[in-house]
């Protein structure tokens, strides 16, 4: 949307005041809102001021509305410059708004635009006699009757260049014009003869309850529309037509056989002996290290897990038993200098002569 500015100073009036009639009207509008909420009437007040001042809002009218409603001038100015319903510069006696969006565009809005350029001039320009000015706007919501224009408060639809020229001539001559479609049709009805919903049975009541008879015919096997005529021909299949992509009815679905002792025995596999099952289920030998060339002389270590407990320097001293790692439970820590993984490095903190984080002395 283009930036909207007030009209130049040279066309601005020196003052503005509501008429007595409009003052009473404005009092009625303000009375619709609770006390202290009179600012809610800003749009009706601006609209009435525009109607009073030949269809456009001068700066003095905006200031008068702000004073009447007790609003900061900038707040009223924001409303007046935001909404395109408020004209901020002079317009003609007949202000024409041409819809130029897609439905009207494809139905001939460009031809109407050329008529306005030829008869009125550029946009925002007021003719010398003061009768006409025009502006291209966004969708006006009469797409079924495109192309169309809005002149002051009325819609004129289904226009052609010739119809628009005649409309402008009639307005200028003071002849009566009829708003709405200009091609003879009523509202948005079909332009020519009615082509839909023409079957008399839709209105004479003969179809009321007809579904019951059709339902009975289907139950009794009597031929119906669904089993005769065009429907049957349309749904028939030829001998070469492929079958539907569905499994054959009644065909068993093959699934993998479960791995059970019975299936293994049926496959010729020797059953597992009970002694082997008992040995496999024992936990005392799981993970055991049997003596060998490298482990026969290594001391046996505990297989318990230990968790280091940090000292508490906040209490001013190191815990007395915080040597190395302190077990929560289980057997005491091993005295061997070798780790369980076979490395020769002594665990840090395992000796009172070694501080944590410092390599042991040779």
N, C-alpha and C positions, 0 to 999 in steps of 0.2 A: 504494500500500500504506500502511495506517495506521501511525502511529508505534507501535512496540512497546515497552512499558515493563514493568519488573518488578512483581510483585504488591505491594500495600501491605505496610507493615512488620508490621501486626497479624496477617497470615496467614503471614508468613515463619517457618520453623522456626528454632530456636536453633542447631542444628548439623546437619551432614550428614557421613556417612562411608560409603564403599563397604563392602559386605559382603565377607566373605572370598572367596566364590564370584566376585563381580564383580571383586575385586582380581586374582584369577588370570586371569579373562577379559581384564582390561585389560592385564595383562603380556603375554598372547599377542598382543594387538593392537599394542602398542608394538614387540614383537619383529619385526613385519613391515617395519619401516622402519630405515634405516641409523642408526648412532650419531649423536646430535645432531639427528636429524629426528623426535623423538618428538612434536613439535607436530602432525605429520600425522594423529595419532590423535585430534584434538580432537573431531571430529564423532561418531565412534563412542563416545567417552567421555561426551560430553554425552547422547547417545541412551540409553546404558545407565543413566546417572544419572536420566534422566527416567522410564525404565521402573521403576527401583527406588523412586522417590518418587511413586507413584500417578499417573503420567502427566503430571507437570508439573515444571518446573525452578525450584527456589528459589534464592535468591542464594547460600546456603551451598554448594549443589551446584556452582555455577559456580566458586566460589572453590576448592573441593576439586579440581576438574578442573585449574584453573590451577596449583595447587601440585603436583599429581601429574605434570604434563607439563613443569613448569619454564617456564611461559609467563607474561607479564604479564597481570594480571587484565583489563585493558582489551581485550586481543586476544581472550580467550575470551568476554568480554561482547559484542564485536562479532559473533562467530559466532552466539551464542545469540539475539541480538536481530534478526539478519538473516533467518535461515531460519525459515519458518513451521511447520516440522515440530517446532519446540521450543515447547512451551506454557509461558508465563511466569506463568500464574495457575492456580489450582486448577480441575480439570475433574471431570466425573462419572465414575462407574465405567465407563459406556458413553459415550464421547465421540463425538458424531455430527457429521460434516462433510458439509454439504449442498452439492452442486455447483449453482451458480447461473448458469453461463455459457450461451451461446446454445442449443446443442442440448438441454440439460436444461430450459432456460427454456421453449422452445417445446413441449416434450413434457410439461409439467405440473409443473415445479419449484416454481412459485408455490403450487400446491395443497399440496405437501409442506411448504413453508415455513409455511403456515398451520396445518398439523397440529402442527408443532413449537412454534409460538407458543402453541397451545392446550394442548398436553400437557406441555411442558417450561417454556416461558416465553421471555423475551428471550434474545438471544445472550449468551454468557459466563455465563449464570446457571446455577447448579447446583441441581437440585431438592432439596427438604428431606431426602428419603431418601438423597441422594447418588448416585442411580443415573444420572441423565442430565444432560448439558449439550450444547450444540450451537453450531455456527458455520457461517456461509455462506462457502464458499471458491471459489477459481477452478477451472478445468477439472481434473478428476481422470482424464481420459483414457479414459473408458468411454462415449464418445458413441454408439456403436452400441446401447447398452443404456440410453439415457436414458429417464426421469430416474433418478438413483441417489444413494446416500449412502455414505459410508465410516464405519463404526463401529469404532473402535479400528484394527485392522490389516486388516479385511475389507471387501469391497465387497458392497453389496446393490443389485441393479439391477432395471430394468423395474418400477419401483414405481408404485403408485397410492396415493391417500390411505388407502384401506381396507387395502391390503397393508402400508403403513408403520405404521398403528395396530396391526395384528396383530403385526408384528415387535417393536414396543416392548413390547406386552403379554407376548409370549413371553420376551423378554430379562429383563424384570422378574420374571417368574414362575420363571425358571431353566430354562425349557424349551429344548431343543436347537433351534437355528436353522441353516439352511443358507445359506452365503454364495453370491453369484452371482445369476443371474436369479431373480426371484420369481414369474414368470408361467408357469413350466413349461417354457420352452424351454431348450435346451442352448447354453451359451456365447452366441455371436452368430449362431447359425443362424436361418433363417426361423422365425417364430413358428408359422405354420400349415404346411400341407403343402409339401413341396419343389416349387418351380415352375421350377427351372432345371436344366439338364443331366440331363433325364429320358429322353432318347432312348437305348434299350438299345444301339443300334449304336455309341455312344461307348465302350462297355465290353466288347463281345463280340469285338472285333478285326476286325470285318468292314470297317472303314474303313481298315485298314492297307494301304497301297499303292494305294488307290483313285484317287489322283491320277494314277497311271500310265495307267489305263484312260481316264480323262477326257482326258488329254493325247493318247492315241492317237485317240480319237474326234474331237478337234478337228483333228488332222492329216488324218484321212481324210475330213473333211467331214460326218461323221455328226451328226445333230441333237443338240444338247446343251442344257442349261438356259439357256445364254447366248444361244441362237438360237431358242428356242421359248418358247411360253407367255407368262407374265407379263412376262418380261424384254423380249421382242420388242414386246409391246404398250406397255410403259412407255417404250421408246426410240424408238418410231415417231414420225414427224413428219407433220403434215398438209400439204396443198398450200399453205396460206396461211402456214405458219410461216416466219419470216425465216431467211435463211441465216446461217451462222456468220460472224463478223467476221474473215474471212481473205481475202487476195487470190486471185483466180482462178488456178488452176494453169496454168503455161505463159505467163502474160501478161508481156510484157517490162516492165521497170521503166525509166521515162524518167529520164535523168540529164542535166544540163546539158553541152553540147558544149564541149570544151576550146578555149581561145582560141589558135589556131595560125595561121601564115601561110596555110595552105591554106584554113582556114575563112573567114578574112577575104577571101581572093581569091574564094572561092565566093559570098560575100555582096556582091561587086561593089566592094570597097574597093581603091583603088589601092595597089600594093605600094610600100614605102619604097625610095627609090633608095639605091644603095650609097654614093654620095658623101655623102648626108645621114646615113647610118649612121656613116660615118667621122668626119664633123664632130661628131656627137653623142657619139662615143666619145673625142674628144680631151679631155685634162685641162688643157692649157695655157691654154685660153680660158675655163675654167669659173670663174665668179665674177669675171671681169675687168671693170674699170671703164673704159668708153670715154670718151675726152675729150669734154667738153661745156662749156657755158657756166660751170658751177661748178667743174669739175675740171681744166680745161685748164691753169690756172696753179698747181695744187697739186702740191707735190713728191711724187715717188713714195716710198711707205713700204714697209718690209719686211713681209711677211705672216707672219713667224715669231712664235711665241708665246714670251713671256718669263715667268719665274717669279721672284718676289722672294725673295731670300735674306736673312733677318733677320740683323742684326748680333749679335755675341756679347758682351754687356756683362760676362759672367762672367769674361772674360779681361782685364778692366781697360781695354779700349780698343775703339773701333769699328773694324770691319774697314776697311782702307784703301780697298778698291775697292767699298764699299757705297754708292755714289751711285745714288740712284733704285732701279732694278731691275738686277740682275746676271743676264745671260743664262747659261743652262747651255750652250747650243749655238746655232749659227746666226750670222746676220750681226749687226754692231754695232747698237746702239740708234739710232733715227732722231734727227736733230738738230732736227727741226721742232718748233715750239711747238704745233702743232695735233694733236689726236687723230684717230685713224682714223675716228671717227664724225662728224667735222666740227665738234666743239666747239672753242672758242677758248681754253679753260682749259689752262694748261700742266700736264703731269703733275707731281704732287708729287714732289720729289726729283730732278727732271730738271736743276736748276741747283744748283751748289754753294752759292749764296747763299740757297737756300730749304731750311729744315729740314722734315723730315717732320711733317705735321699742322699746319703754320703757313702761313697764306695769304701769297702773295708780296707784297712791297712794291710800291707804285705808282711 
